[in-house]
Amino acid sequence: MFACIGMASDGVPVKTPSIEDASLLIEMARAEKAPCFHRSWLRVDWDPVPADELRDRIATSHDIVFRGLTRKMQAEIGAR
């Protein structure tokens, strides 16, 4: 899982490269801590964040999770 949309649908939790990256983005008010997720995950609101930044956060999250998979699983899924 690299992103998650819940019933409230007011944002999307995404993975960041590290807890430090997540903390920095929270301090910059670009996102907030994602409830019920590890501290390296953020919840990015739909509205105040520009669409290109949101796409980049989701793509980054996908890449982080994809790199953590086994080579066999990566081959089965394929590149994006």
mmCIF file of the N, C-alpha and C atoms, coordinates in Angstrom:
data_MODEL
# 
_entry.id   MODEL 
# 
loop_
_atom_site.group_PDB 
_atom_site.id 
_atom_site.type_symbol 
_atom_site.label_atom_id 
_atom_site.label_alt_id 
_atom_site.label_comp_id 
_atom_site.label_asym_id 
_atom_site.label_entity_id 
_atom_site.label_seq_id 
_atom_site.pdbx_PDB_ins_code 
_atom_site.Cartn_x 
_atom_site.Cartn_y 
_atom_site.Cartn_z 
_atom_site.occupancy 
_atom_site.B_iso_or_equiv 
_atom_site.pdbx_formal_charge 
_atom_site.auth_seq_id 
_atom_site.auth_comp_id 
_atom_site.auth_asym_id 
_atom_site.auth_atom_id 
_atom_site.pdbx_PDB_model_num 
ATOM 1   N N  . MET A 1 1  ? 0.846   -1.169  0.000   1.00 0.00 ? 1  MET A N  1 
ATOM 2   C CA . MET A 1 1  ? 0.000   0.000   0.000   1.00 0.00 ? 1  MET A CA 1 
ATOM 3   C C  . MET A 1 1  ? 0.896   1.238   0.000   1.00 0.00 ? 1  MET A C  1 
ATOM 4   N N  . PHE A 1 2  ? 0.625   2.155   -0.904  1.00 0.00 ? 2  PHE A N  1 
ATOM 5   C CA . PHE A 1 2  ? 1.419   3.376   -0.976  1.00 0.00 ? 2  PHE A CA 1 
ATOM 6   C C  . PHE A 1 2  ? 0.579   4.630   -0.775  1.00 0.00 ? 2  PHE A C  1 
ATOM 7   N N  . ALA A 1 3  ? -0.751  4.488   -0.760  1.00 0.00 ? 3  ALA A N  1 
ATOM 8   C CA . ALA A 1 3  ? -1.668  5.591   -0.499  1.00 0.00 ? 3  ALA A CA 1 
ATOM 9   C C  . ALA A 1 3  ? -2.979  4.987   -0.001  1.00 0.00 ? 3  ALA A C  1 
ATOM 10  N N  . CYS A 1 4  ? -3.753  5.784   0.708   1.00 0.00 ? 4  CYS A N  1 
ATOM 11  C CA . CYS A 1 4  ? -4.985  5.267   1.294   1.00 0.00 ? 4  CYS A CA 1 
ATOM 12  C C  . CYS A 1 4  ? -6.027  6.380   1.332   1.00 0.00 ? 4  CYS A C  1 
ATOM 13  N N  . ILE A 1 5  ? -7.226  6.065   0.887   1.00 0.00 ? 5  ILE A N  1 
ATOM 14  C CA . ILE A 1 5  ? -8.311  7.039   0.941   1.00 0.00 ? 5  ILE A CA 1 
ATOM 15  C C  . ILE A 1 5  ? -9.408  6.459   1.809   1.00 0.00 ? 5  ILE A C  1 
ATOM 16  N N  . GLY A 1 6  ? -9.816  7.214   2.835   1.00 0.00 ? 6  GLY A N  1 
ATOM 17  C CA . GLY A 1 6  ? -10.831 6.733   3.759   1.00 0.00 ? 6  GLY A CA 1 
ATOM 18  C C  . GLY A 1 6  ? -12.204 7.294   3.464   1.00 0.00 ? 6  GLY A C  1 
ATOM 19  N N  . MET A 1 7  ? -13.121 7.057   4.354   1.00 0.00 ? 7  MET A N  1 
ATOM 20  C CA . MET A 1 7  ? -14.499 7.505   4.189   1.00 0.00 ? 7  MET A CA 1 
ATOM 21  C C  . MET A 1 7  ? -14.606 9.030   4.158   1.00 0.00 ? 7  MET A C  1 
ATOM 22  N N  . ALA A 1 8  ? -13.813 9.739   4.958   1.00 0.00 ? 8  ALA A N  1 
ATOM 23  C CA . ALA A 1 8  ? -13.890 11.202  5.001   1.00 0.00 ? 8  ALA A CA 1 
ATOM 24  C C  . ALA A 1 8  ? -13.444 11.809  3.678   1.00 0.00 ? 8  ALA A C  1 
ATOM 25  N N  . SER A 1 9  ? -12.506 11.168  3.019   1.00 0.00 ? 9  SER A N  1 
ATOM 26  C CA . SER A 1 9  ? -12.002 11.583  1.710   1.00 0.00 ? 9  SER A CA 1 
ATOM 27  C C  . SER A 1 9  ? -11.602 13.053  1.658   1.00 0.00 ? 9  SER A C  1 
ATOM 28  N N  . ASP A 1 10 ? -10.942 13.517  2.710   1.00 0.00 ? 10 ASP A N  1 
ATOM 29  C CA . ASP A 1 10 ? -10.488 14.900  2.747   1.00 0.00 ? 10 ASP A CA 1 
ATOM 30  C C  . ASP A 1 10 ? -8.983  15.027  2.546   1.00 0.00 ? 10 ASP A C  1 
ATOM 31  N N  . GLY A 1 11 ? -8.343  13.922  2.245   1.00 0.00 ? 11 GLY A N  1 
ATOM 32  C CA . GLY A 1 11 ? -6.908  13.907  2.008   1.00 0.00 ? 11 GLY A CA 1 
ATOM 33  C C  . GLY A 1 11 ? -6.452  12.490  1.767   1.00 0.00 ? 11 GLY A C  1 
ATOM 34  N N  . VAL A 1 12 ? -5.146  12.350  1.573   1.00 0.00 ? 12 VAL A N  1 
ATOM 35  C CA . VAL A 1 12 ? -4.593  11.026  1.284   1.00 0.00 ? 12 VAL A CA 1 
ATOM 36  C C  . VAL A 1 12 ? -3.312  10.816  2.088   1.00 0.00 ? 12 VAL A C  1 
ATOM 37  N N  . PRO A 1 13 ? -3.241  9.734   2.877   1.00 0.00 ? 13 PRO A N  1 
ATOM 38  C CA . PRO A 1 13 ? -1.987  9.391   3.533   1.00 0.00 ? 13 PRO A CA 1 
ATOM 39  C C  . PRO A 1 13 ? -1.004  8.819   2.513   1.00 0.00 ? 13 PRO A C  1 
ATOM 40  N N  . VAL A 1 14 ? 0.242   9.283   2.584   1.00 0.00 ? 14 VAL A N  1 
ATOM 41  C CA . VAL A 1 14 ? 1.309   8.809   1.707   1.00 0.00 ? 14 VAL A CA 1 
ATOM 42  C C  . VAL A 1 14 ? 2.582   8.597   2.518   1.00 0.00 ? 14 VAL A C  1 
ATOM 43  N N  . LYS A 1 15 ? 3.433   7.723   2.029   1.00 0.00 ? 15 LYS A N  1 
ATOM 44  C CA . LYS A 1 15 ? 4.716   7.436   2.695   1.00 0.00 ? 15 LYS A CA 1 
ATOM 45  C C  . LYS A 1 15 ? 5.764   8.440   2.242   1.00 0.00 ? 15 LYS A C  1 
ATOM 46  N N  . THR A 1 16 ? 6.617   8.837   3.171   1.00 0.00 ? 16 THR A N  1 
ATOM 47  C CA . THR A 1 16 ? 7.748   9.705   2.854   1.00 0.00 ? 16 THR A CA 1 
ATOM 48  C C  . THR A 1 16 ? 9.035   8.900   3.041   1.00 0.00 ? 16 THR A C  1 
ATOM 49  N N  . PRO A 1 17 ? 10.152  9.401   2.524   1.00 0.00 ? 17 PRO A N  1 
ATOM 50  C CA . PRO A 1 17 ? 11.408  8.645   2.661   1.00 0.00 ? 17 PRO A CA 1 
ATOM 51  C C  . PRO A 1 17 ? 11.852  8.415   4.104   1.00 0.00 ? 17 PRO A C  1 
ATOM 52  N N  . SER A 1 18 ? 11.462  9.309   5.019   1.00 0.00 ? 18 SER A N  1 
ATOM 53  C CA . SER A 1 18 ? 11.927  9.162   6.395   1.00 0.00 ? 18 SER A CA 1 
ATOM 54  C C  . SER A 1 18 ? 11.028  9.936   7.362   1.00 0.00 ? 18 SER A C  1 
ATOM 55  N N  . ILE A 1 19 ? 11.196  9.650   8.641   1.00 0.00 ? 19 ILE A N  1 
ATOM 56  C CA . ILE A 1 19 ? 10.488  10.394  9.684   1.00 0.00 ? 19 ILE A CA 1 
ATOM 57  C C  . ILE A 1 19 ? 10.897  11.863  9.635   1.00 0.00 ? 19 ILE A C  1 
ATOM 58  N N  . GLU A 1 20 ? 12.160  12.124  9.343   1.00 0.00 ? 20 GLU A N  1 
ATOM 59  C CA . GLU A 1 20 ? 12.650  13.502  9.277   1.00 0.00 ? 20 GLU A CA 1 
ATOM 60  C C  . GLU A 1 20 ? 11.974  14.274  8.143   1.00 0.00 ? 20 GLU A C  1 
ATOM 61  N N  . ASP A 1 21 ? 11.827  13.627  6.977   1.00 0.00 ? 21 ASP A N  1 
ATOM 62  C CA . ASP A 1 21 ? 11.126  14.271  5.858   1.00 0.00 ? 21 ASP A CA 1 
ATOM 63  C C  . ASP A 1 21 ? 9.688   14.582  6.241   1.00 0.00 ? 21 ASP A C  1 
ATOM 64  N N  . ALA A 1 22 ? 9.030   13.629  6.869   1.00 0.00 ? 22 ALA A N  1 
ATOM 65  C CA . ALA A 1 22 ? 7.646   13.836  7.292   1.00 0.00 ? 22 ALA A CA 1 
ATOM 66  C C  . ALA A 1 22 ? 7.560   14.990  8.280   1.00 0.00 ? 22 ALA A C  1 
ATOM 67  N N  . SER A 1 23 ? 8.461   15.039  9.248   1.00 0.00 ? 23 SER A N  1 
ATOM 68  C CA . SER A 1 23 ? 8.460   16.113  10.243  1.00 0.00 ? 23 SER A CA 1 
ATOM 69  C C  . SER A 1 23 ? 8.659   17.476  9.593   1.00 0.00 ? 23 SER A C  1 
ATOM 70  N N  . LEU A 1 24 ? 9.555   17.535  8.628   1.00 0.00 ? 24 LEU A N  1 
ATOM 71  C CA . LEU A 1 24 ? 9.812   18.802  7.934   1.00 0.00 ? 24 LEU A CA 1 
ATOM 72  C C  . LEU A 1 24 ? 8.570   19.279  7.181   1.00 0.00 ? 24 LEU A C  1 
ATOM 73  N N  . LEU A 1 25 ? 7.914   18.386  6.485   1.00 0.00 ? 25 LEU A N  1 
ATOM 74  C CA . LEU A 1 25 ? 6.706   18.755  5.737   1.00 0.00 ? 25 LEU A CA 1 
ATOM 75  C C  . LEU A 1 25 ? 5.575   19.169  6.675   1.00 0.00 ? 25 LEU A C  1 
ATOM 76  N N  . ILE A 1 26 ? 5.501   18.539  7.842   1.00 0.00 ? 26 ILE A N  1 
ATOM 77  C CA . ILE A 1 26 ? 4.500   18.940  8.841   1.00 0.00 ? 26 ILE A CA 1 
ATOM 78  C C  . ILE A 1 26 ? 4.832   20.338  9.360   1.00 0.00 ? 26 ILE A C  1 
ATOM 79  N N  . GLU A 1 27 ? 6.096   20.595  9.671   1.00 0.00 ? 27 GLU A N  1 
ATOM 80  C CA . GLU A 1 27 ? 6.521   21.925  10.139  1.00 0.00 ? 27 GLU A CA 1 
ATOM 81  C C  . GLU A 1 27 ? 6.245   22.998  9.097   1.00 0.00 ? 27 GLU A C  1 
ATOM 82  N N  . MET A 1 28 ? 6.374   22.651  7.824   1.00 0.00 ? 28 MET A N  1 
ATOM 83  C CA . MET A 1 28 ? 6.135   23.603  6.739   1.00 0.00 ? 28 MET A CA 1 
ATOM 84  C C  . MET A 1 28 ? 4.640   23.747  6.431   1.00 0.00 ? 28 MET A C  1 
ATOM 85  N N  . ALA A 1 29 ? 3.797   23.023  7.165   1.00 0.00 ? 29 ALA A N  1 
ATOM 86  C CA . ALA A 1 29 ? 2.344   23.037  6.989   1.00 0.00 ? 29 ALA A CA 1 
ATOM 87  C C  . ALA A 1 29 ? 1.924   22.551  5.597   1.00 0.00 ? 29 ALA A C  1 
ATOM 88  N N  . ARG A 1 30 ? 2.695   21.646  5.010   1.00 0.00 ? 30 ARG A N  1 
ATOM 89  C CA . ARG A 1 30 ? 2.356   21.050  3.714   1.00 0.00 ? 30 ARG A CA 1 
ATOM 90  C C  . ARG A 1 30 ? 1.514   19.783  3.903   1.00 0.00 ? 30 ARG A C  1 
ATOM 91  N N  . ALA A 1 31 ? 1.495   19.255  5.134   1.00 0.00 ? 31 ALA A N  1 
ATOM 92  C CA . ALA A 1 31 ? 0.755   18.035  5.432   1.00 0.00 ? 31 ALA A CA 1 
ATOM 93  C C  . ALA A 1 31 ? 0.630   17.918  6.944   1.00 0.00 ? 31 ALA A C  1 
ATOM 94  N N  . GLU A 1 32 ? -0.046  16.874  7.380   1.00 0.00 ? 32 GLU A N  1 
ATOM 95  C CA . GLU A 1 32 ? -0.143  16.604  8.815   1.00 0.00 ? 32 GLU A CA 1 
ATOM 96  C C  . GLU A 1 32 ? 0.142   15.128  9.051   1.00 0.00 ? 32 GLU A C  1 
ATOM 97  N N  . LYS A 1 33 ? 0.334   14.757  10.325  1.00 0.00 ? 33 LYS A N  1 
ATOM 98  C CA . LYS A 1 33 ? 0.601   13.363  10.653  1.00 0.00 ? 33 LYS A CA 1 
ATOM 99  C C  . LYS A 1 33 ? -0.596  12.529  10.222  1.00 0.00 ? 33 LYS A C  1 
ATOM 100 N N  . ALA A 1 34 ? -0.325  11.416  9.603   1.00 0.00 ? 34 ALA A N  1 
ATOM 101 C CA . ALA A 1 34 ? -1.391  10.504  9.177   1.00 0.00 ? 34 ALA A CA 1 
ATOM 102 C C  . ALA A 1 34 ? -1.810  9.662   10.378  1.00 0.00 ? 34 ALA A C  1 
ATOM 103 N N  . PRO A 1 35 ? -3.066  9.799   10.823  1.00 0.00 ? 35 PRO A N  1 
ATOM 104 C CA . PRO A 1 35 ? -3.519  9.001   11.964  1.00 0.00 ? 35 PRO A CA 1 
ATOM 105 C C  . PRO A 1 35 ? -3.413  7.503   11.657  1.00 0.00 ? 35 PRO A C  1 
ATOM 106 N N  . CYS A 1 36 ? -3.010  6.739   12.645  1.00 0.00 ? 36 CYS A N  1 
ATOM 107 C CA . CYS A 1 36 ? -2.944  5.268   12.569  1.00 0.00 ? 36 CYS A CA 1 
ATOM 108 C C  . CYS A 1 36 ? -1.854  4.748   11.633  1.00 0.00 ? 36 CYS A C  1 
ATOM 109 N N  . PHE A 1 37 ? -0.932  5.602   11.194  1.00 0.00 ? 37 PHE A N  1 
ATOM 110 C CA . PHE A 1 37 ? 0.164   5.177   10.336  1.00 0.00 ? 37 PHE A CA 1 
ATOM 111 C C  . PHE A 1 37 ? 1.495   5.466   11.046  1.00 0.00 ? 37 PHE A C  1 
ATOM 112 N N  . HIS A 1 38 ? 2.557   4.842   10.563  1.00 0.00 ? 38 HIS A N  1 
ATOM 113 C CA . HIS A 1 38 ? 3.905   5.097   11.060  1.00 0.00 ? 38 HIS A CA 1 
ATOM 114 C C  . HIS A 1 38 ? 4.236   6.570   10.892  1.00 0.00 ? 38 HIS A C  1 
ATOM 115 N N  . ARG A 1 39 ? 5.176   7.072   11.666  1.00 0.00 ? 39 ARG A N  1 
ATOM 116 C CA . ARG A 1 39 ? 5.537   8.498   11.628  1.00 0.00 ? 39 ARG A CA 1 
ATOM 117 C C  . ARG A 1 39 ? 6.142   8.938   10.302  1.00 0.00 ? 39 ARG A C  1 
ATOM 118 N N  . SER A 1 40 ? 6.522   8.013   9.439   1.00 0.00 ? 40 SER A N  1 
ATOM 119 C CA . SER A 1 40 ? 7.046   8.400   8.129   1.00 0.00 ? 40 SER A CA 1 
ATOM 120 C C  . SER A 1 40 ? 5.921   8.623   7.113   1.00 0.00 ? 40 SER A C  1 
ATOM 121 N N  . TRP A 1 41 ? 4.674   8.468   7.553   1.00 0.00 ? 41 TRP A N  1 
ATOM 122 C CA . TRP A 1 41 ? 3.518   8.709   6.683   1.00 0.00 ? 41 TRP A CA 1 
ATOM 123 C C  . TRP A 1 41 ? 2.900   10.069  7.007   1.00 0.00 ? 41 TRP A C  1 
ATOM 124 N N  . LEU A 1 42 ? 2.388   10.726  5.979   1.00 0.00 ? 42 LEU A N  1 
ATOM 125 C CA . LEU A 1 42 ? 1.715   12.019  6.112   1.00 0.00 ? 42 LEU A CA 1 
ATOM 126 C C  . LEU A 1 42 ? 0.315   11.927  5.548   1.00 0.00 ? 42 LEU A C  1 
ATOM 127 N N  . ARG A 1 43 ? -0.542  12.812  5.997   1.00 0.00 ? 43 ARG A N  1 
ATOM 128 C CA . ARG A 1 43 ? -1.844  12.983  5.366   1.00 0.00 ? 43 ARG A CA 1 
ATOM 129 C C  . ARG A 1 43 ? -1.825  14.317  4.649   1.00 0.00 ? 43 ARG A C  1 
ATOM 130 N N  . VAL A 1 44 ? -1.974  14.281  3.342   1.00 0.00 ? 44 VAL A N  1 
ATOM 131 C CA . VAL A 1 44 ? -1.945  15.480  2.509   1.00 0.00 ? 44 VAL A CA 1 
ATOM 132 C C  . VAL A 1 44 ? -3.387  15.829  2.144   1.00 0.00 ? 44 VAL A C  1 
ATOM 133 N N  . ASP A 1 45 ? -3.801  17.057  2.474   1.00 0.00 ? 45 ASP A N  1 
ATOM 134 C CA . ASP A 1 45 ? -5.152  17.507  2.141   1.00 0.00 ? 45 ASP A CA 1 
ATOM 135 C C  . ASP A 1 45 ? -5.310  17.672  0.637   1.00 0.00 ? 45 ASP A C  1 
ATOM 136 N N  . TRP A 1 46 ? -6.527  17.418  0.150   1.00 0.00 ? 46 TRP A N  1 
ATOM 137 C CA . TRP A 1 46 ? -6.799  17.561  -1.281  1.00 0.00 ? 46 TRP A CA 1 
ATOM 138 C C  . TRP A 1 46 ? -6.729  19.010  -1.731  1.00 0.00 ? 46 TRP A C  1 
ATOM 139 N N  . ASP A 1 47 ? -7.376  19.903  -1.003  1.00 0.00 ? 47 ASP A N  1 
ATOM 140 C CA . ASP A 1 47 ? -7.593  21.261  -1.494  1.00 0.00 ? 47 ASP A CA 1 
ATOM 141 C C  . ASP A 1 47 ? -6.407  22.225  -1.418  1.00 0.00 ? 47 ASP A C  1 
ATOM 142 N N  . PRO A 1 48 ? -5.776  22.391  -0.260  1.00 0.00 ? 48 PRO A N  1 
ATOM 143 C CA . PRO A 1 48 ? -4.740  23.430  -0.213  1.00 0.00 ? 48 PRO A CA 1 
ATOM 144 C C  . PRO A 1 48 ? -3.437  23.087  -0.931  1.00 0.00 ? 48 PRO A C  1 
ATOM 145 N N  . VAL A 1 49 ? -3.248  21.841  -1.286  1.00 0.00 ? 49 VAL A N  1 
ATOM 146 C CA . VAL A 1 49 ? -2.001  21.423  -1.922  1.00 0.00 ? 49 VAL A CA 1 
ATOM 147 C C  . VAL A 1 49 ? -2.204  21.409  -3.438  1.00 0.00 ? 49 VAL A C  1 
ATOM 148 N N  . PRO A 1 50 ? -1.305  22.073  -4.180  1.00 0.00 ? 50 PRO A N  1 
ATOM 149 C CA . PRO A 1 50 ? -1.426  22.055  -5.650  1.00 0.00 ? 50 PRO A CA 1 
ATOM 150 C C  . PRO A 1 50 ? -1.402  20.632  -6.204  1.00 0.00 ? 50 PRO A C  1 
ATOM 151 N N  . ALA A 1 51 ? -2.131  20.432  -7.296  1.00 0.00 ? 51 ALA A N  1 
ATOM 152 C CA . ALA A 1 51 ? -2.271  19.094  -7.893  1.00 0.00 ? 51 ALA A CA 1 
ATOM 153 C C  . ALA A 1 51 ? -0.923  18.476  -8.249  1.00 0.00 ? 51 ALA A C  1 
ATOM 154 N N  . ASP A 1 52 ? 0.013   19.277  -8.768  1.00 0.00 ? 52 ASP A N  1 
ATOM 155 C CA . ASP A 1 52 ? 1.313   18.704  -9.144  1.00 0.00 ? 52 ASP A CA 1 
ATOM 156 C C  . ASP A 1 52 ? 2.095   18.239  -7.921  1.00 0.00 ? 52 ASP A C  1 
ATOM 157 N N  . GLU A 1 53 ? 1.977   18.951  -6.811  1.00 0.00 ? 53 GLU A N  1 
ATOM 158 C CA . GLU A 1 53 ? 2.651   18.523  -5.584  1.00 0.00 ? 53 GLU A CA 1 
ATOM 159 C C  . GLU A 1 53 ? 2.007   17.244  -5.047  1.00 0.00 ? 53 GLU A C  1 
ATOM 160 N N  . LEU A 1 54 ? 0.686   17.172  -5.095  1.00 0.00 ? 54 LEU A N  1 
ATOM 161 C CA . LEU A 1 54 ? -0.009  15.982  -4.636  1.00 0.00 ? 54 LEU A CA 1 
ATOM 162 C C  . LEU A 1 54 ? 0.384   14.769  -5.482  1.00 0.00 ? 54 LEU A C  1 
ATOM 163 N N  . ARG A 1 55 ? 0.436   14.939  -6.806  1.00 0.00 ? 55 ARG A N  1 
ATOM 164 C CA . ARG A 1 55 ? 0.872   13.844  -7.692  1.00 0.00 ? 55 ARG A CA 1 
ATOM 165 C C  . ARG A 1 55 ? 2.286   13.401  -7.344  1.00 0.00 ? 55 ARG A C  1 
ATOM 166 N N  . ASP A 1 56 ? 3.169   14.367  -7.062  1.00 0.00 ? 56 ASP A N  1 
ATOM 167 C CA . ASP A 1 56 ? 4.552   14.042  -6.711  1.00 0.00 ? 56 ASP A CA 1 
ATOM 168 C C  . ASP A 1 56 ? 4.616   13.265  -5.404  1.00 0.00 ? 56 ASP A C  1 
ATOM 169 N N  . ARG A 1 57 ? 3.823   13.652  -4.409  1.00 0.00 ? 57 ARG A N  1 
ATOM 170 C CA . ARG A 1 57 ? 3.823   12.939  -3.118  1.00 0.00 ? 57 ARG A CA 1 
ATOM 171 C C  . ARG A 1 57 ? 3.339   11.498  -3.303  1.00 0.00 ? 57 ARG A C  1 
ATOM 172 N N  . ILE A 1 58 ? 2.296   11.311  -4.104  1.00 0.00 ? 58 ILE A N  1 
ATOM 173 C CA . ILE A 1 58 ? 1.771   9.963   -4.336  1.00 0.00 ? 58 ILE A CA 1 
ATOM 174 C C  . ILE A 1 58 ? 2.783   9.126   -5.117  1.00 0.00 ? 58 ILE A C  1 
ATOM 175 N N  . ALA A 1 59 ? 3.400   9.711   -6.140  1.00 0.00 ? 59 ALA A N  1 
ATOM 176 C CA . ALA A 1 59 ? 4.410   8.989   -6.933  1.00 0.00 ? 59 ALA A CA 1 
ATOM 177 C C  . ALA A 1 59 ? 5.616   8.620   -6.076  1.00 0.00 ? 59 ALA A C  1 
ATOM 178 N N  . THR A 1 60 ? 6.052   9.532   -5.219  1.00 0.00 ? 60 THR A N  1 
ATOM 179 C CA . THR A 1 60 ? 7.178   9.257   -4.323  1.00 0.00 ? 60 THR A CA 1 
ATOM 180 C C  . THR A 1 60 ? 6.836   8.114   -3.386  1.00 0.00 ? 60 THR A C  1 
ATOM 181 N N  . SER A 1 61 ? 5.628   8.148   -2.827  1.00 0.00 ? 61 SER A N  1 
ATOM 182 C CA . SER A 1 61 ? 5.184   7.079   -1.936  1.00 0.00 ? 61 SER A CA 1 
ATOM 183 C C  . SER A 1 61 ? 5.186   5.734   -2.669  1.00 0.00 ? 61 SER A C  1 
ATOM 184 N N  . HIS A 1 62 ? 4.679   5.727   -3.882  1.00 0.00 ? 62 HIS A N  1 
ATOM 185 C CA . HIS A 1 62 ? 4.667   4.495   -4.684  1.00 0.00 ? 62 HIS A CA 1 
ATOM 186 C C  . HIS A 1 62 ? 6.088   3.979   -4.888  1.00 0.00 ? 62 HIS A C  1 
ATOM 187 N N  . ASP A 1 63 ? 6.994   4.867   -5.261  1.00 0.00 ? 63 ASP A N  1 
ATOM 188 C CA . ASP A 1 63 ? 8.376   4.457   -5.523  1.00 0.00 ? 63 ASP A CA 1 
ATOM 189 C C  . ASP A 1 63 ? 9.044   3.879   -4.278  1.00 0.00 ? 63 ASP A C  1 
ATOM 190 N N  . ILE A 1 64 ? 8.799   4.490   -3.119  1.00 0.00 ? 64 ILE A N  1 
ATOM 191 C CA . ILE A 1 64 ? 9.385   4.008   -1.863  1.00 0.00 ? 64 ILE A CA 1 
ATOM 192 C C  . ILE A 1 64 ? 8.897   2.592   -1.569  1.00 0.00 ? 64 ILE A C  1 
ATOM 193 N N  . VAL A 1 65 ? 7.588   2.397   -1.663  1.00 0.00 ? 65 VAL A N  1 
ATOM 194 C CA . VAL A 1 65 ? 7.011   1.084   -1.369  1.00 0.00 ? 65 VAL A CA 1 
ATOM 195 C C  . VAL A 1 65 ? 7.452   0.055   -2.415  1.00 0.00 ? 65 VAL A C  1 
ATOM 196 N N  . PHE A 1 66 ? 7.454   0.437   -3.691  1.00 0.00 ? 66 PHE A N  1 
ATOM 197 C CA . PHE A 1 66 ? 7.858   -0.467  -4.764  1.00 0.00 ? 66 PHE A CA 1 
ATOM 198 C C  . PHE A 1 66 ? 9.295   -0.954  -4.567  1.00 0.00 ? 66 PHE A C  1 
ATOM 199 N N  . ARG A 1 67 ? 10.204  -0.045  -4.204  1.00 0.00 ? 67 ARG A N  1 
ATOM 200 C CA . ARG A 1 67 ? 11.609  -0.431  -3.990  1.00 0.00 ? 67 ARG A CA 1 
ATOM 201 C C  . ARG A 1 67 ? 11.770  -1.401  -2.827  1.00 0.00 ? 67 ARG A C  1 
ATOM 202 N N  . GLY A 1 68 ? 10.815  -1.416  -1.907  1.00 0.00 ? 68 GLY A N  1 
ATOM 203 C CA . GLY A 1 68 ? 10.876  -2.322  -0.764  1.00 0.00 ? 68 GLY A CA 1 
ATOM 204 C C  . GLY A 1 68 ? 10.391  -3.730  -1.063  1.00 0.00 ? 68 GLY A C  1 
ATOM 205 N N  . LEU A 1 69 ? 9.818   -3.929  -2.241  1.00 0.00 ? 69 LEU A N  1 
ATOM 206 C CA . LEU A 1 69 ? 9.324   -5.253  -2.622  1.00 0.00 ? 69 LEU A CA 1 
ATOM 207 C C  . LEU A 1 69 ? 10.468  -6.136  -3.116  1.00 0.00 ? 69 LEU A C  1 
ATOM 208 N N  . THR A 1 70 ? 10.230  -7.431  -3.117  1.00 0.00 ? 70 THR A N  1 
ATOM 209 C CA . THR A 1 70 ? 11.224  -8.345  -3.670  1.00 0.00 ? 70 THR A CA 1 
ATOM 210 C C  . THR A 1 70 ? 11.325  -8.116  -5.184  1.00 0.00 ? 70 THR A C  1 
ATOM 211 N N  . ARG A 1 71 ? 12.420  -8.512  -5.768  1.00 0.00 ? 71 ARG A N  1 
ATOM 212 C CA . ARG A 1 71 ? 12.579  -8.365  -7.229  1.00 0.00 ? 71 ARG A CA 1 
ATOM 213 C C  . ARG A 1 71 ? 11.512  -9.150  -7.987  1.00 0.00 ? 71 ARG A C  1 
ATOM 214 N N  . LYS A 1 72 ? 11.155  -10.295 -7.457  1.00 0.00 ? 72 LYS A N  1 
ATOM 215 C CA . LYS A 1 72 ? 10.122  -11.105 -8.102  1.00 0.00 ? 72 LYS A CA 1 
ATOM 216 C C  . LYS A 1 72 ? 8.797   -10.345 -8.121  1.00 0.00 ? 72 LYS A C  1 
ATOM 217 N N  . MET A 1 73 ? 8.430   -9.763  -6.988  1.00 0.00 ? 73 MET A N  1 
ATOM 218 C CA . MET A 1 73 ? 7.185   -9.012  -6.910  1.00 0.00 ? 73 MET A CA 1 
ATOM 219 C C  . MET A 1 73 ? 7.242   -7.772  -7.800  1.00 0.00 ? 73 MET A C  1 
ATOM 220 N N  . GLN A 1 74 ? 8.388   -7.093  -7.819  1.00 0.00 ? 74 GLN A N  1 
ATOM 221 C CA . GLN A 1 74 ? 8.548   -5.931  -8.695  1.00 0.00 ? 74 GLN A CA 1 
ATOM 222 C C  . GLN A 1 74 ? 8.336   -6.331  -10.155 1.00 0.00 ? 74 GLN A C  1 
ATOM 223 N N  . ALA A 1 75 ? 8.894   -7.479  -10.544 1.00 0.00 ? 75 ALA A N  1 
ATOM 224 C CA . ALA A 1 75 ? 8.754   -7.938  -11.933 1.00 0.00 ? 75 ALA A CA 1 
ATOM 225 C C  . ALA A 1 75 ? 7.296   -8.270  -12.245 1.00 0.00 ? 75 ALA A C  1 
ATOM 226 N N  . GLU A 1 76 ? 6.587   -8.853  -11.294 1.00 0.00 ? 76 GLU A N  1 
ATOM 227 C CA . GLU A 1 76 ? 5.185   -9.182  -11.498 1.00 0.00 ? 76 GLU A CA 1 
ATOM 228 C C  . GLU A 1 76 ? 4.332   -7.928  -11.678 1.00 0.00 ? 76 GLU A C  1 
ATOM 229 N N  . ILE A 1 77 ? 4.643   -6.908  -10.901 1.00 0.00 ? 77 ILE A N  1 
ATOM 230 C CA . ILE A 1 77 ? 3.879   -5.659  -10.972 1.00 0.00 ? 77 ILE A CA 1 
ATOM 231 C C  . ILE A 1 77 ? 4.269   -4.856  -12.192 1.00 0.00 ? 77 ILE A C  1 
ATOM 232 N N  . GLY A 1 78 ? 5.575   -4.802  -12.473 1.00 0.00 ? 78 GLY A N  1 
ATOM 233 C CA . GLY A 1 78 ? 6.076   -4.013  -13.596 1.00 0.00 ? 78 GLY A CA 1 
ATOM 234 C C  . GLY A 1 78 ? 6.343   -2.579  -13.178 1.00 0.00 ? 78 GLY A C  1 
ATOM 235 N N  . ALA A 1 79 ? 7.040   -1.876  -14.026 1.00 0.00 ? 79 ALA A N  1 
ATOM 236 C CA . ALA A 1 79 ? 7.378   -0.476  -13.750 1.00 0.00 ? 79 ALA A CA 1 
ATOM 237 C C  . ALA A 1 79 ? 6.176   0.398   -14.036 1.00 0.00 ? 79 ALA A C  1 
ATOM 238 N N  . ARG A 1 80 ? 6.156   1.560   -13.392 1.00 0.00 ? 80 ARG A N  1 
ATOM 239 C CA . ARG A 1 80 ? 5.028   2.486   -13.675 1.00 0.00 ? 80 ARG A CA 1 
ATOM 240 C C  . ARG A 1 80 ? 5.355   3.368   -14.830 1.00 0.00 ? 80 ARG A C  1 
# 
